[in-house]
């Protein structure tokens, strides 16, 4: 029996004992005192134990009886449940903190207007925050006007783009989210690549529009001239002049369609791939592109007849053709174009070298961008669409390779690529009859 029922039972027993004892002693008050005194001392002892346990211990309560025992066990159970809840909450918070630390995005907890309360590892990497910055105003560390405006106006929520405070050329996307009346969460993400892709897309659209508009303008001009003059000789001459811009538009559209198809897949599938005789492909390309070379050009072809490649022959031919045609177009009269296909250090190595004007180092990283030209006028005069090296990059990537460019202004350029051993095939020797 516990609680008030036990307490009432013991008190009743003491009271009855006092009545009996008082009647026996013929002194009612003394009998009551003698009967109740042990119960009172017992209660005082239990209350003292309860007080000591309550102030100094979180373990199981000491032996007690009645109401103190009931209260002690209730408190002990509440403490134990609270401790378990606290342990679960602590573990959840620890996991949440670990997850937040692992995020690539910066997270900064702001209190008040813009006081830094906490930030994750990415907050230090992207925003340059340090532990000593806790408790300081973020607007005092980062003074970008748009960010300061959002931080100083608690009713404003949204996203802004701002330059990185740590590295030039990097762009951050900043978002501020309200959590409570006094707390906000600032999230920052590195969107440098997104901005670059967006710029490339805008440039691509502008360049395509320009590349198509120019030959169309030429063709429309000739058509207007034909409307005013029906002389057969003029008609024939004008038609011949229209062929070049029309052919240029056709080539441009074909290259765009090829790039679109190459963008659709990341690698050449096994169903598409076959054993490609690269030596035969290169000989065919040299023969077909011979019309571009002048008598003063010298083309040196060095190929390993037995070295084949597992891949899509049409795509490989397109990539090799673009590299060889570029070497011919940008080589001066008397220049030598060297084409090599060989096994080098366990890999299949393709290389095209010319003795042209060369390319400055700052242009090399952007050469494979669509429509990027070092010399716009010369490239168009040479008949290029500005998509050749972009096609080469995509084809090589689909065949587990990358384009390598080495160039020295005034001394020429070398475009090369290495194909992994998994794609290299040695032609089987024909049995002698």
Protein Blocks (a to p, Z undefined) as FASTA:
>chain_A
ZZjllmmmmmmmmmmmmmmmmmmnopaklmmmmmmmmmmmmmmmmmmmmmmmmmmpcbdc
dddehjllmmmmmmmmmmmmmmmmmmmmmmmmmmmmmmmmmpmbdcdddehjlpcfbdcf
klmmmnopafklgoiafklmpccfklmmmmmmmkbgcddddddfkbghiacddddddfbl
mbccdddddfklmmmmmmmmmmmmmmmmmmmmmmmmmmmmmmmmmmmpccfklmmmmmmm
mmmmmmmmmmmmmmmmmmmmmmmpmbdcfklpccddfklmmmmmmmmmmmmpcfkbccdd
dddfklccdddfklmmmmmmmmmmmmmmmpcehiacddddddeehiacdddddfbebpaf
klmmmmmpghiafblmlmmmnopahlmmmmmmmmmmmnopacdddddehiapcddddddf
klpccddddddZZ
